[in-house]
Amino acid sequence: MNEKAEDAFKTISEVSGELNIPQHVLRFWEKKFKQIKPMTRGGGRRFYRPEDVDLLKAIYNLLYTEMYSISGVQKIFKDKGKSYILDSFASSGNTKKMDKVNHNEDNASDYVADLFNSQNSDESELNFKNFLNDSISELESLKEILQKSYS
């Protein structure tokens, strides 16, 4: 068994595997959320503390399960703080479920379907527009990052 102790530091590849997301997404989140601060060693190798991993799991939950946009999560950080996000995530019982996250590619389509099945069409239309605007905003920021990396 090559399992690390729970309080051991983890490399970016270990965290990436645990969350089932690519490493570049973690690096992107570090740029978007200043609260993520892994230790870096020579050569820029990242080592995530257990608290960092818990925060990443909470962010993952907000983005992929709760369907918040990046700007929405940033607003929660700004308004309520890091401890609120960690406490909310821990109290929801998600820490146990997050040991090995499985992507559900249908999350977005399920969300959109829920919006259209809503009883109040005005409210669902507004929610859908907000969802689309947040998605466009995220895509534009990703495009900007890509353009900078090719410059």
Short mmCIF file of the C-alpha atoms (twelve columns), coordinates in Angstrom:
data_MODEL
# 
_entry.id   MODEL 
# 
loop_
_atom_site.group_PDB 
_atom_site.id 
_atom_site.type_symbol 
_atom_site.label_atom_id 
_atom_site.label_alt_id 
_atom_site.label_comp_id 
_atom_site.label_asym_id 
_atom_site.label_seq_id 
_atom_site.Cartn_x 
_atom_site.Cartn_y 
_atom_site.Cartn_z 
_atom_site.pdbx_PDB_model_num 
ATOM 1   C CA . MET A 1   0.000   0.000  0.000   1 
ATOM 2   C CA . ASN A 2   1.358   3.362  -1.054  1 
ATOM 3   C CA . GLU A 3   -1.280  5.401  0.760   1 
ATOM 4   C CA . LYS A 4   -0.007  8.554  2.415   1 
ATOM 5   C CA . ALA A 5   -0.998  9.624  5.873   1 
ATOM 6   C CA . GLU A 6   -4.000  11.924 5.944   1 
ATOM 7   C CA . ASP A 7   -1.902  14.837 7.160   1 
ATOM 8   C CA . ALA A 8   0.820   14.366 4.512   1 
ATOM 9   C CA . PHE A 9   1.446   16.965 1.838   1 
ATOM 10  C CA . LYS A 10  0.285   15.997 -1.655  1 
ATOM 11  C CA . THR A 11  1.720   16.756 -5.054  1 
ATOM 12  C CA . ILE A 12  -0.343  18.367 -7.769  1 
ATOM 13  C CA . SER A 13  -0.652  15.012 -9.539  1 
ATOM 14  C CA . GLU A 14  -2.007  13.368 -6.382  1 
ATOM 15  C CA . VAL A 15  -4.576  16.119 -5.843  1 
ATOM 16  C CA . SER A 16  -5.461  16.082 -9.529  1 
ATOM 17  C CA . GLY A 17  -6.076  12.342 -9.339  1 
ATOM 18  C CA . GLU A 18  -8.070  12.635 -6.130  1 
ATOM 19  C CA . LEU A 19  -10.382 15.290 -7.601  1 
ATOM 20  C CA . ASN A 20  -10.339 13.691 -11.060 1 
ATOM 21  C CA . ILE A 21  -9.515  16.980 -12.767 1 
ATOM 22  C CA . PRO A 22  -6.480  17.928 -14.899 1 
ATOM 23  C CA . GLN A 23  -3.491  19.575 -13.246 1 
ATOM 24  C CA . HIS A 24  -3.860  22.691 -15.364 1 
ATOM 25  C CA . VAL A 25  -7.277  23.264 -13.793 1 
ATOM 26  C CA . LEU A 26  -5.667  23.337 -10.344 1 
ATOM 27  C CA . ARG A 27  -3.078  25.831 -11.573 1 
ATOM 28  C CA . PHE A 28  -5.883  27.903 -13.111 1 
ATOM 29  C CA . TRP A 29  -7.788  27.858 -9.796  1 
ATOM 30  C CA . GLU A 30  -4.647  29.105 -8.028  1 
ATOM 31  C CA . LYS A 31  -4.783  32.174 -10.268 1 
ATOM 32  C CA . LYS A 32  -8.520  32.695 -9.749  1 
ATOM 33  C CA . PHE A 33  -8.623  32.022 -5.999  1 
ATOM 34  C CA . LYS A 34  -5.831  33.691 -4.028  1 
ATOM 35  C CA . GLN A 35  -6.852  31.576 -1.022  1 
ATOM 36  C CA . ILE A 36  -5.224  28.517 -2.632  1 
ATOM 37  C CA . LYS A 37  -1.589  28.717 -1.631  1 
ATOM 38  C CA . PRO A 38  0.335   25.466 -2.055  1 
ATOM 39  C CA . MET A 39  3.913   25.340 -0.867  1 
ATOM 40  C CA . THR A 40  6.366   25.475 -3.727  1 
ATOM 41  C CA . ARG A 41  9.784   23.918 -3.731  1 
ATOM 42  C CA . GLY A 42  12.724  24.266 -6.083  1 
ATOM 43  C CA . GLY A 43  11.690  23.989 -9.691  1 
ATOM 44  C CA . GLY A 44  8.197   25.216 -8.843  1 
ATOM 45  C CA . ARG A 45  6.920   21.858 -7.560  1 
ATOM 46  C CA . ARG A 46  3.668   22.324 -5.678  1 
ATOM 47  C CA . PHE A 47  2.867   20.618 -2.413  1 
ATOM 48  C CA . TYR A 48  -0.645  20.929 -1.068  1 
ATOM 49  C CA . ARG A 49  -1.271  20.876 2.673   1 
ATOM 50  C CA . PRO A 50  -4.334  18.959 3.923   1 
ATOM 51  C CA . GLU A 51  -6.093  22.334 4.410   1 
ATOM 52  C CA . ASP A 52  -5.339  23.228 0.772   1 
ATOM 53  C CA . VAL A 53  -6.816  19.932 -0.392  1 
ATOM 54  C CA . ASP A 54  -9.951  20.517 1.712   1 
ATOM 55  C CA . LEU A 55  -10.326 23.962 0.176   1 
ATOM 56  C CA . LEU A 56  -9.889  22.563 -3.330  1 
ATOM 57  C CA . LYS A 57  -12.561 19.953 -2.607  1 
ATOM 58  C CA . ALA A 58  -14.898 22.684 -1.370  1 
ATOM 59  C CA . ILE A 59  -14.242 24.762 -4.506  1 
ATOM 60  C CA . TYR A 60  -14.770 21.700 -6.680  1 
ATOM 61  C CA . ASN A 61  -18.088 21.080 -4.919  1 
ATOM 62  C CA . LEU A 62  -19.225 24.656 -5.484  1 
ATOM 63  C CA . LEU A 63  -18.232 24.637 -9.159  1 
ATOM 64  C CA . TYR A 64  -19.248 21.143 -10.244 1 
ATOM 65  C CA . THR A 65  -21.979 20.104 -7.812  1 
ATOM 66  C CA . GLU A 66  -23.586 23.374 -6.764  1 
ATOM 67  C CA . MET A 67  -23.029 24.782 -10.290 1 
ATOM 68  C CA . TYR A 68  -21.566 28.115 -9.189  1 
ATOM 69  C CA . SER A 69  -19.493 30.057 -11.681 1 
ATOM 70  C CA . ILE A 70  -15.927 31.007 -10.875 1 
ATOM 71  C CA . SER A 71  -17.054 34.579 -10.289 1 
ATOM 72  C CA . GLY A 72  -19.798 33.263 -8.003  1 
ATOM 73  C CA . VAL A 73  -17.272 31.363 -5.884  1 
ATOM 74  C CA . GLN A 74  -15.004 34.429 -5.834  1 
ATOM 75  C CA . LYS A 75  -17.952 36.454 -4.533  1 
ATOM 76  C CA . ILE A 76  -18.548 33.922 -1.736  1 
ATOM 77  C CA . PHE A 77  -14.869 34.180 -0.780  1 
ATOM 78  C CA . LYS A 78  -15.116 37.967 -0.778  1 
ATOM 79  C CA . ASP A 79  -18.406 38.195 1.103   1 
ATOM 80  C CA . LYS A 80  -18.148 35.316 3.557   1 
ATOM 81  C CA . GLY A 81  -14.536 34.178 3.584   1 
ATOM 82  C CA . LYS A 82  -12.541 31.001 3.307   1 
ATOM 83  C CA . SER A 83  -13.679 29.581 6.647   1 
ATOM 84  C CA . TYR A 84  -17.337 29.852 5.605   1 
ATOM 85  C CA . ILE A 85  -16.673 27.778 2.486   1 
ATOM 86  C CA . LEU A 86  -14.707 25.158 4.408   1 
ATOM 87  C CA . ASP A 87  -17.276 24.994 7.218   1 
ATOM 88  C CA . SER A 88  -20.204 24.750 4.800   1 
ATOM 89  C CA . PHE A 89  -18.497 21.993 2.862   1 
ATOM 90  C CA . ALA A 90  -17.561 20.037 5.997   1 
ATOM 91  C CA . SER A 91  -21.017 20.401 7.557   1 
ATOM 92  C CA . SER A 92  -22.702 19.168 4.375   1 
ATOM 93  C CA . GLY A 93  -20.915 15.836 4.761   1 
ATOM 94  C CA . ASN A 94  -19.239 16.144 1.373   1 
ATOM 95  C CA . THR A 95  -15.730 15.573 2.716   1 
ATOM 96  C CA . LYS A 96  -16.327 11.829 2.869   1 
ATOM 97  C CA . LYS A 97  -17.997 11.706 -0.541  1 
ATOM 98  C CA . MET A 98  -15.121 13.612 -2.162  1 
ATOM 99  C CA . ASP A 99  -12.455 10.955 -1.600  1 
ATOM 100 C CA . LYS A 100 -12.658 10.085 -5.286  1 
ATOM 101 C CA . VAL A 101 -14.792 12.502 -7.280  1 
ATOM 102 C CA . ASN A 102 -16.509 11.296 -10.432 1 
ATOM 103 C CA . HIS A 103 -17.256 13.882 -13.072 1 
ATOM 104 C CA . ASN A 104 -20.847 13.886 -14.175 1 
ATOM 105 C CA . GLU A 105 -20.836 15.470 -17.597 1 
ATOM 106 C CA . ASP A 106 -24.605 15.691 -17.436 1 
ATOM 107 C CA . ASN A 107 -24.502 18.175 -14.516 1 
ATOM 108 C CA . ALA A 108 -24.788 21.198 -16.793 1 
ATOM 109 C CA . SER A 109 -27.478 19.652 -18.963 1 
ATOM 110 C CA . ASP A 110 -29.378 18.527 -15.842 1 
ATOM 111 C CA . TYR A 111 -29.163 22.082 -14.522 1 
ATOM 112 C CA . VAL A 112 -30.448 23.503 -17.791 1 
ATOM 113 C CA . ALA A 113 -33.244 20.915 -17.878 1 
ATOM 114 C CA . ASP A 114 -34.216 21.863 -14.320 1 
ATOM 115 C CA . LEU A 115 -34.374 25.508 -15.347 1 
ATOM 116 C CA . PHE A 116 -36.787 24.728 -18.177 1 
ATOM 117 C CA . ASN A 117 -38.944 22.501 -15.973 1 
ATOM 118 C CA . SER A 118 -39.335 25.240 -13.378 1 
ATOM 119 C CA . GLN A 119 -42.877 26.378 -12.599 1 
ATOM 120 C CA . ASN A 120 -42.089 30.083 -12.881 1 
ATOM 121 C CA . SER A 121 -40.955 30.724 -16.457 1 
ATOM 122 C CA . ASP A 122 -39.826 34.315 -15.757 1 
ATOM 123 C CA . GLU A 123 -37.629 33.132 -12.918 1 
ATOM 124 C CA . SER A 124 -36.265 30.229 -14.975 1 
ATOM 125 C CA . GLU A 125 -35.511 32.551 -17.876 1 
ATOM 126 C CA . LEU A 126 -33.625 34.927 -15.575 1 
ATOM 127 C CA . ASN A 127 -31.720 32.025 -13.988 1 
ATOM 128 C CA . PHE A 128 -30.851 30.652 -17.391 1 
ATOM 129 C CA . LYS A 129 -29.631 34.054 -18.603 1 
ATOM 130 C CA . ASN A 130 -27.483 34.388 -15.482 1 
ATOM 131 C CA . PHE A 131 -26.130 30.889 -16.027 1 
ATOM 132 C CA . LEU A 132 -25.268 31.720 -19.646 1 
ATOM 133 C CA . ASN A 133 -23.708 35.084 -18.735 1 
ATOM 134 C CA . ASP A 134 -21.546 33.436 -16.061 1 
ATOM 135 C CA . SER A 135 -20.524 30.731 -18.536 1 
ATOM 136 C CA . ILE A 136 -19.626 33.302 -21.183 1 
ATOM 137 C CA . SER A 137 -17.624 35.270 -18.625 1 
ATOM 138 C CA . GLU A 138 -15.645 32.158 -17.676 1 
ATOM 139 C CA . LEU A 139 -15.018 31.285 -21.326 1 
ATOM 140 C CA . GLU A 140 -13.786 34.815 -22.026 1 
ATOM 141 C CA . SER A 141 -11.345 34.644 -19.127 1 
ATOM 142 C CA . LEU A 142 -10.110 31.252 -20.338 1 
ATOM 143 C CA . LYS A 143 -9.679  32.686 -23.829 1 
ATOM 144 C CA . GLU A 144 -7.667  35.560 -22.378 1 
ATOM 145 C CA . ILE A 145 -5.418  33.167 -20.477 1 
ATOM 146 C CA . LEU A 146 -4.867  31.085 -23.609 1 
ATOM 147 C CA . GLN A 147 -4.082  34.154 -25.690 1 
ATOM 148 C CA . LYS A 148 -1.525  35.300 -23.112 1 
ATOM 149 C CA . SER A 149 0.115   31.877 -23.079 1 
ATOM 150 C CA . TYR A 150 0.594   31.970 -26.857 1 
ATOM 151 C CA . SER A 151 2.051   35.489 -26.822 1 
# 
